[in-house]
Amino acid sequence: MNSGNPEKLAQLVRKFKGRRIAVVGDLMLDAYTWGKVSRISPEAPVPVVQITRRSYCLGGAANVMRNLVTLGGTVTAFGVVGNDPNGEKLKEQLAEYGIEHSGLVSDPARPTTLKQRVMAGAQQLLRLDDELLEPVADSIREKLLDSIVPLLEQRRVDALVLEDYAKGLFSESFAQALIDAANRVGVMVALDPNPKNPMRLHGLTIMKPNRAEAYALASLSPAQTASEEGRMEELAHVAALIRREWQVRYLLISLAEQGMALFTDDTRCTIIPTRAKEVFDVSGAGDTVIAACTLTLAAEDDPVASAEIANYAAGIVVGKLGTATVSADELLAELADN
């Protein structure tokens, strides 16, 4: 396995180009209202925002797709949108990134998930969520399976990513059917789980929760011990429970400012220290991590290298404002500096 040699990691990043990734998940449209605050409202103790501009970008599973593309991959999108203007805008955004989205299903019974943020300079003042959290109809899941399974069987993708934001797309049986279809033809599967949607899935190549999510997945409370050694021992116990219950090959747990902990087949734990130099916004950093991990593993079965590359990518994206991405050139430049 590669172990932190920047040139070897750069060689893997150069292999990202053209890797074919199918992403199935909860799609969102992120909306930003930008403005300036110069006074407090006379009607209530809240700031008055003078709007200067509005912008939109891909969020949720769609942001993972965006990160995969900017890192060099090609993406096929699967998910559900509403039969509404926001759904059309989301499709337009996907098209701008060259993401194949004919596999999206429009559901007139639900809105396209929209996250609206009000920004004053670099400060987020408010977020408004317009979404429906009820499960999607089984008929829609069947339609998605009918589109995705042939793609896998024909080996037209190198990896499958499941992005669960607990917005109603995934049921346990639907997710497992996708994993089984991928495993039958030797296509790797990555999962970004959400404890709000409890599932027990088997046959995953890699799963990427953060520390809090890992504890929730293991049905345990976060560690109370004060010592770092004690916390890591407890985290190892949590990882063992998850790997046994889920039968996942690689488990990558994000540890915020402490970096990441990778647990592999041989039960070995590798700690990858954070690479962030400045932190402006952590929103979307997990999307960058799962994208970089997946592309690395699609290029070469090296979990340590995948975690290290993902750590470099996350260190770049948290230095940007808003739901951002990392390009392959940025990643290569960062590796060249180390």
C-alpha positions in Angstrom: 0.0 0.0 0.0 1.0 3.6 -0.6 1.8 5.3 2.7 1.8 9.0 2.3 4.4 9.4 -0.5 3.0 12.5 -2.3 4.3 11.5 -5.7 2.7 8.1 -5.5 -0.5 9.7 -4.4 -0.3 12.1 -7.3 0.1 9.2 -9.7 -3.2 7.8 -8.4 -4.9 11.2 -8.8 -3.8 11.3 -12.4 -5.7 8.0 -12.9 -9.0 9.6 -11.9 -9.6 10.9 -15.3 -12.3 8.9 -17.1 -13.2 6.7 -14.1 -16.9 6.0 -14.5 -19.0 6.4 -11.4 -22.7 5.8 -10.9 -24.2 7.8 -7.9 -27.6 7.0 -6.4 -28.8 9.3 -3.7 -30.8 12.1 -2.2 -30.5 15.0 -4.6 -30.6 18.6 -3.4 -30.4 22.1 -4.8 -28.5 24.6 -2.7 -29.6 28.2 -3.0 -27.7 31.2 -1.7 -29.0 34.7 -1.1 -26.1 37.0 -0.7 -26.3 40.5 0.9 -25.0 43.1 3.3 -26.2 43.9 6.8 -26.2 47.5 8.0 -29.0 47.7 10.5 -31.4 45.8 12.7 -35.0 45.5 11.8 -37.4 47.8 13.7 -40.0 45.0 13.5 -38.0 42.4 15.4 -34.4 42.0 16.7 -33.1 40.5 13.4 -30.6 41.9 10.9 -31.9 43.4 7.6 -30.1 41.9 4.6 -29.8 44.1 1.6 -29.7 41.5 -1.2 -26.8 41.8 -3.7 -27.1 38.5 -5.6 -28.5 35.0 -5.7 -26.8 31.8 -6.7 -27.5 28.1 -7.0 -25.3 25.0 -6.8 -25.7 21.2 -6.5 -26.2 19.8 -3.0 -26.5 16.4 -1.2 -25.8 13.5 -3.5 -25.6 16.0 -6.4 -22.6 17.7 -4.7 -20.9 14.3 -4.5 -21.4 14.0 -8.3 -20.0 17.5 -8.8 -16.9 16.6 -6.8 -16.4 13.4 -8.8 -16.5 15.4 -12.0 -14.1 18.2 -10.9 -11.7 15.5 -9.7 -11.7 14.0 -13.2 -14.4 11.3 -13.1 -17.4 10.8 -15.3 -20.8 10.5 -13.5 -24.2 8.9 -14.1 -26.8 10.3 -11.8 -29.8 8.4 -10.3 -32.3 9.8 -7.9 -35.6 11.6 -7.5 -36.6 15.2 -8.2 -39.9 17.0 -8.0 -41.9 18.0 -11.1 -41.1 21.6 -10.4 -38.8 24.5 -11.4 -36.2 23.6 -8.8 -36.1 20.1 -10.3 -35.4 21.6 -13.8 -32.8 23.9 -12.3 -31.1 21.0 -10.7 -31.0 19.1 -14.0 -29.6 22.2 -15.7 -26.8 22.3 -13.0 -26.0 18.6 -13.6 -25.9 19.2 -17.4 -23.4 22.1 -16.8 -21.0 19.6 -15.2 -21.5 17.0 -18.0 -23.3 14.6 -15.6 -25.6 12.1 -17.4 -29.0 12.5 -15.7 -31.5 10.6 -17.8 -31.8 8.2 -15.0 -33.5 10.7 -12.7 -37.1 10.1 -11.9 -39.6 13.0 -11.5 -42.1 12.5 -8.7 -45.0 15.0 -8.9 -46.0 14.0 -5.3 -42.9 15.6 -3.7 -40.8 18.8 -4.1 -37.2 18.9 -5.2 -35.3 19.2 -1.9 -34.1 22.9 -1.6 -31.8 24.3 1.0 -31.9 28.1 1.0 -29.2 30.0 2.8 -29.1 33.7 3.6 -25.5 35.0 3.7 -24.1 38.3 5.0 -20.6 38.3 3.7 -19.0 35.0 4.9 -21.6 34.7 7.7 -24.6 32.4 7.3 -27.6 34.0 9.0 -30.4 31.6 8.2 -31.2 28.4 6.3 -34.6 27.4 5.0 -35.3 23.8 4.1 -38.1 22.9 1.6 -38.3 19.1 1.5 -40.5 16.0 2.0 -39.0 13.3 4.2 -41.6 10.6 3.5 -40.3 7.5 1.7 -40.5 7.5 -2.1 -42.9 5.0 -3.6 -41.7 1.5 -4.3 -42.6 1.9 -7.9 -40.0 4.7 -8.2 -37.4 2.5 -6.5 -38.2 -0.2 -9.0 -37.8 2.2 -11.9 -34.4 3.2 -10.6 -33.3 -0.4 -10.2 -34.4 -1.1 -13.8 -32.1 1.6 -15.0 -29.1 0.9 -12.7 -28.8 -2.9 -12.7 -28.2 -3.1 -16.5 -25.6 -0.4 -16.3 -23.8 -2.6 -13.7 -24.3 -5.9 -15.5 -22.8 -4.4 -18.7 -19.8 -3.1 -16.6 -20.4 0.4 -17.9 -19.3 1.9 -14.5 -16.2 1.4 -12.3 -17.9 2.1 -9.0 -21.3 2.7 -7.4 -21.8 5.3 -4.7 -24.9 5.3 -2.4 -25.5 8.7 -0.8 -28.1 8.5 2.0 -29.2 11.8 3.5 -32.4 10.3 5.0 -34.7 12.2 2.6 -36.7 9.1 1.7 -35.0 7.5 -1.2 -33.3 4.5 0.4 -35.0 1.5 2.0 -32.8 -1.3 3.3 -34.1 -3.7 0.6 -33.5 -1.1 -2.2 -30.0 -0.4 -1.1 -29.1 -4.1 -0.6 -30.4 -4.9 -4.1 -28.1 -2.3 -5.5 -25.1 -3.7 -3.6 -25.9 -7.2 -4.6 -26.1 -6.3 -8.2 -22.7 -4.5 -8.1 -21.1 -7.4 -6.2 -22.3 -9.9 -8.8 -20.1 -8.2 -11.4 -17.2 -7.1 -9.2 -18.1 -3.3 -9.1 -17.0 -1.6 -5.9 -19.7 0.0 -3.7 -19.2 3.1 -1.4 -21.8 4.3 1.1 -22.2 7.5 2.9 -24.6 6.4 5.6 -27.1 8.3 7.7 -28.1 7.0 11.2 -31.5 8.7 10.8 -32.3 6.0 8.2 -31.2 2.8 10.1 -30.2 0.0 7.7 -27.9 -3.0 8.0 -26.3 -3.6 4.6 -23.8 -6.3 3.6 -21.1 -6.4 0.9 -19.9 -2.8 0.9 -16.4 -1.9 -0.2 -16.1 1.2 1.9 -18.3 3.1 4.2 -17.6 6.7 5.4 -19.4 7.9 8.6 -18.2 10.7 10.8 -17.4 10.0 14.5 -20.9 10.8 15.7 -22.5 8.8 12.9 -20.3 5.8 13.7 -21.4 5.8 17.3 -25.0 6.1 16.2 -24.6 3.2 13.7 -23.2 1.1 16.5 -26.1 2.1 18.8 -23.6 3.5 21.4 -23.2 6.9 23.1 -20.1 9.0 22.3 -17.0 8.3 24.4 -16.9 10.1 27.8 -13.2 9.2 28.5 -10.9 12.2 28.8 -7.8 10.5 27.4 -7.0 10.4 23.7 -5.9 6.7 24.1 -9.2 5.9 25.7 -11.2 7.6 23.0 -9.3 5.7 20.3 -9.8 2.4 22.1 -13.5 3.0 22.2 -13.6 4.1 18.6 -11.8 0.8 17.6 -14.6 -1.0 19.5 -17.2 0.9 17.6 -15.5 0.2 14.3 -15.3 -3.5 15.1 -19.1 -3.6 15.8 -19.9 -1.8 12.6 -17.6 -4.0 10.4 -19.1 -7.1 11.9 -22.7 -6.0 11.6 -22.3 -4.5 8.2 -19.6 -6.8 6.7 -17.9 -3.7 5.2 -14.4 -4.2 3.8 -13.1 -0.7 4.6 -14.4 1.7 7.2 -13.3 5.3 7.1 -14.4 7.4 10.1 -14.0 11.2 9.8 -12.6 12.8 13.0 -13.0 16.5 12.2 -9.9 18.4 13.2 -8.1 15.1 14.1 -8.2 13.8 10.6 -9.5 10.3 9.8 -9.4 6.7 11.1 -9.3 3.9 8.6 -10.2 0.4 9.7 -9.4 -2.4 7.1 -9.7 -6.1 6.6 -6.8 -7.0 8.9 -8.4 -5.0 11.7 -5.5 -2.5 11.5 -6.3 1.1 12.3 -4.5 3.8 10.4 -4.8 7.4 11.6 -4.5 10.1 8.9 -3.9 13.5 10.4 -5.9 16.5 9.0 -4.3 18.5 6.2 -6.5 21.6 6.6 -4.6 24.8 6.8 -7.6 27.2 7.2 -11.2 26.3 7.9 -13.9 28.6 6.6 -16.7 26.2 5.9 -17.1 22.5 6.6 -20.3 22.1 4.6 -19.8 19.5 1.8 -16.5 18.3 3.1 -17.9 14.8 3.5 -19.0 14.8 -0.1 -15.5 15.6 -1.2 -14.1 12.8 1.0 -16.4 10.1 -0.4 -15.7 11.3 -4.0 -11.9 11.2 -3.6 -12.0 7.9 -1.8 -14.2 6.3 -4.5 -12.1 7.5 -7.4 -8.9 6.3 -5.7 -10.3 2.8 -5.0 -11.6 2.7 -8.6 -8.1 3.4 -9.8 -6.3 1.0 -7.4 -7.4 -1.1 -4.4 -5.4 0.9 -1.8 -7.5 2.0 1.1 -4.7 3.9 2.9 -4.0 5.9 -0.3 -7.7 6.6 -0.7 -8.0 7.9 2.8 -4.8 10.0 2.4 -6.0 11.5 -0.9 -9.4 12.2 0.5 -7.8 13.9 3.5 -5.8 16.2 1.2 -9.0 17.0 -0.7 -11.0 17.8 2.4 -8.2 20.0 3.6 -8.6 22.1 0.5 -12.4 22.3 0.4 -12.9 23.4 4.0 -10.8 26.5 3.1 -13.5 27.6 0.7 -16.8 29.3 1.5 -20.1 27.5 0.7 -20.8 24.1 -0.8 -17.5 23.8 -2.8 -15.5 21.3 -4.7 -11.9 20.4 -5.3 -10.3 20.0 -8.8 -7.7 17.5 -9.7 -5.3 20.3 -10.5 -5.8 21.8 -7.0 -5.2 18.4 -5.4 -2.1 17.8 -7.5 -0.7 21.2 -6.6 -1.3 20.5 -2.9 0.5 17.2 -3.2 3.4 18.8 -5.0 3.8 21.2 -2.0 4.2 18.3 0.5 
